[in-house]
Amino acid sequence: MATVEESQTYGELYLLSLAVIRVWRVAMERVEVPSPKIDEVLEFRSSLTGETDRGCALTAAAYLSDELEKLLGELVRH
């Protein structure tokens, strides 16, 4: 179980990650570059909120594994 200090740190990191995502979205809109994955990533990120640290790590690892598999599949096809 996380200590109070660790929980505060996790909370700060969460808020920072949300701020970074907001800045990224604004930047992408300004340069008019489509980013279809951003909504998927935001939805995935919000799904981690209620998870334990272990749950976050396992879920994130599975997500990254799936995304890497898709990327490698695209590279092989081209």
N, C-alpha and C positions, 0 to 999 in steps of 0.2 A: 504494500500500500504506500502511496506517495505521502510525503510529509507536507505540511502546510506550505513550506517554502517551495517545494517541488511543484505543488499544485498551482501556486501563484505563477511560477515560471511557465508551466504548461499553458495556463490561461493567457499569459502575456504572449507566448508563441502563437497561440491560436488567433488572438486578436491581430498580431503582426501578419500572420498568413492571410487573414481576411483583407487586411489593408493592401498587401502586395497584390492579391488577386484583383481588387478594385482598381488599383493603379494600372495593372496589366490590361484589364478590360478597356479602360479609358484610352490607353495608348494604342491598343489594337483598333479601336473605333476611329481614332484621329488619323491613323495612317491608312485606314480602310483596308486592312488586311483581314480577311475572314478567318475566324478561329472557331471552327465547329466543335472542337474538343473542349473549349473552355467551359461550356455549360455542363458537359459530362464530368469534367474534373471537379467543378464546383459542387455538383450533386454528390460525387464520390466523397469529397472532403467533408461535406456536411454529414454524411452517413457515419463518419468516424467519431463524431462528437460524443456519443454515448458509450463508446467502446472503452475497455480497459487498455492499458499500455500494450499488453500482450495481444489483445484483440486488434488494436490499431496496426501493430507490426505484422500480424498474420494477414489481415485484410489488405494492407498496403502491398505486402509481398505478392499476394495472389493477383492483385490488380496490375502491378508492374510486370509480373510474369505473363499475364494475358496480353498486355500492350506490347511487350517485347516480341511475343509470338506473332502478333499481327504485323508488326513492323518487319520482322525477318521474313515473314511470308510474302509481304509486298516486295521486298528487295529480291527475293528468289524469283518471283514472277516476272520482274523487269530485267 
